[in-house]
Amino acid sequence: MTVLNNAAELDQLQKAALARLEERANAKATVYIGMGTCGVAAGATQVAQAVQAEIATHNLDVEMVNVGCIGMCVKEPLVDIQLPGRPRVTYANVTPDMVPRIIDEHLVKKQFIKKWAFAQLTNGSGARVEGLKEYAEHPFYRNQVRVALRNCGMIDPESIDEYIAVDGYKGLAKVLSGMEPQDVIDEMKDSGLRGRGGAGFLTGVKWEFCMRARGYPKYVICNADEGDPGAFMDRSILEGDPHSVIEGMLIAAYAIGAPEGYVYCRAEYPLAIKRLKKAIVQANEYGFLGENILGSSFSFQLKIKEGAGAFVCGEETALIASIEGKRGEPRPRPPYPAVSGLWGKPSNVNNVKSYAITPQIMVKGADWFSSIGTPTSTGTAVFALTGKINNTGLIEVPMGITLREIIFEVGGGIPKKKQFKAVQTGGPLGGCLPAEALDTPVDFDSLTKAGATMGSGGMIVVDQDTCMVEFARYFLTFASAESCGKCVPCRIGGQRLLEVLTRITQGQGTLEDLDEIEYISQNMREGSLCALGQLTPGPVMASLRFFREEYEAHINEKFCPAGVCAGMYTYEIDADLCPGCGLCVKACTSDAITGTRKEPHVINQAKCLQCGACYQACNLGAILVKHKHELIPLEAI
Amino acid sequence: MSIEPLDLTLLDPIILEYKEQKGAVIPILQRAQEVYSYLPKEVLVSISKKIGVPLSQLYGVVTFYAQFNLEPRGRHIVSVCDGTACHVRGAPKIIDDIEGALNLERGCSDPDFRYTLEIVYCLGSCGLAPIVVVDDQVYGKTTSETLIERLRQLD
């Protein structure tokens, strides 16, 4: 590899890379395997070994490409097969024993297996496999617009040439050949991009503050400390398209005049760190990093800092303290990092997604970006859609789409015909919204107004089987354990809230406790030093607002309507719904269920342990969650 | 786990590597933990002397971050994810079941140092919840039965 000296050389390189890819697509069959963390967890490594073995057996000349995550976690492991000049056909939920047949029929006999094929990707080549849906026609992808995730699952994340082939580093080249730093900032401001870490501050304005700040050197920092449980957007981008983040950081560094940058990545993401390290080496070889980038006077060095496991380090001042090698404790702002950040120098901190989007804004223009989404929340939103939902995965949708569209169209609704209960956005510092709020548009302002937050992109769907009090208690357990302890409202307030919530879930709550929750929450919100403490009460407040009747049931009736809180419910069989199939009898571990076949069964309450096995086993919803004492008639006492 | 005298010279190449770098305390501790599998007092004292950072400050950093261990750990590290998605999909029951079946307590090792049971928050594979990591091998859609069976097979 040689160092590139100008934009024209990059153009040449892109042409060559494209030609090579096209040649490969026309000359050779290619097998793509999704090797993100989720793919690997689902068994992609074993599948890849099986594919390799099978290719060797048939003595085939096939290219194998490991790609990142395409976002469809529920269908992992995914294997795509592309015959020369033909579309990519995706097989879903592939196991090693499916591989011989896939290789034999698809690669040798050139026929795809309709039963196992999920969709095809034509990439505008015109060639189409008959009788198979295109990705764009699939409900999961139909409503998606991919900007930050554009390359995830499409290109080999370990090949810089593949990134260059899809307009990679073109944004940087454009910026370096003729745009002044102020032009770049104006373009960012015009695009309306708001910080994707959650707070939603205008990225262009943030850059401008840092550019205008006095001090040298300045630093560009990428916050990849994705600590929210239930969120994995940033991991996926770093694993699937690391160069887009590097390019975005380079553009930011040029705009604010920073010679040095850091990616702060949590240590729980070893694959992301590995891919990023490799990408940095490649970018150095081509001269995208280093001295006099693309022949300009702009120079930039990039380093990785691994986190050591502290949620609060996602807060920018804590993150900076952690890079400096200290305890990751936040400090009061102002001064903001743009003025006094890393080692007291002006520093710009943005989220992974914000940087990944930036090159596209430079290539396609601010107008293109702001034409997507709503006027005040432009562009797209990336969500990790998880919990009780059919299509768990990573999605990117235009801002302004409703929660209902995300959950029931993209997400495919709730499994097992259960009832949707709530959706939690913004992670443990966000809030939940009930069914009535499903038509809320998803953008920064609407979600906040409705009582939740945009957050960095976790979206967890829960159904009737989740107790909202216990759910809130769970978030508090997390947030209070992660409190750094520096300021009192967060350290003590979180503990006190947790005690109150625990009391309620144990059936020892009083109605005064609900006032106590509001009182503590108010104080935490007003008195805490950083967002962790200020937002810790969020999930409790939201669930108290929308699901107050559940709290009251726990307190007044000592009853957990979802059947979660131990000792506060019992199971009963609905005689009208029970067909006497016997599934519950088989599931029961304590022989508590009796009944004649094809007749309604009965649970013996004296033997029942409330383990819930019968409840999970019943396909017809005939087992009901009931009040603990309801079964004993008053006369009998 | 046998307690052998610690070879503190193993720290020298690590400290040499980070000598010129600013803010290298955390990477040094991370590398040291890779070598010794935890951070015994002697190691911290030695690092403190060699890099000139007060022991109190090092202790502050070590106790702040979840990654660092001051106690020895088991031969097999079982990390059960109790992130939101895993929690909703049954992680609490898996934790209870492991504790019961293997006589372990969360956050602790058993007396023979065979297992250490850790609760972690989100490994970012929520689509495959519940997730359990056993010695760096990630298992998705876990059930208590298969997991306990797998753990029993480890020596």
Interface residues (C-beta under 8 A of the other chain):
Chain A: T37 C38 V40 A41 A42 C73 V74 E76 E226 G227 D228 P229 G230 A231 F232 R235 S236 A267 E268 Y269 K305 E306 G307 A308 G309 A310 F311 S322 I323 E324 G325 K326 R327 G328 E329 W343 A384 T386 G387 K388 T392 G393 L394 Q424 G427 P428 G458 I460 V462 T466 F471 Y474 F475 F478 C484
Chain B: K22 G23 A24 V25 I26 P27 L29 Q30 G60 V61 F64 Y65 A66 Q67 F68 D82 G83 T84 A85 C86 H87 V88 R89 V120 Y121 C122 L123 G124 S125 C126 G127 L128 A129 I131 V138 Y139 G140 K141
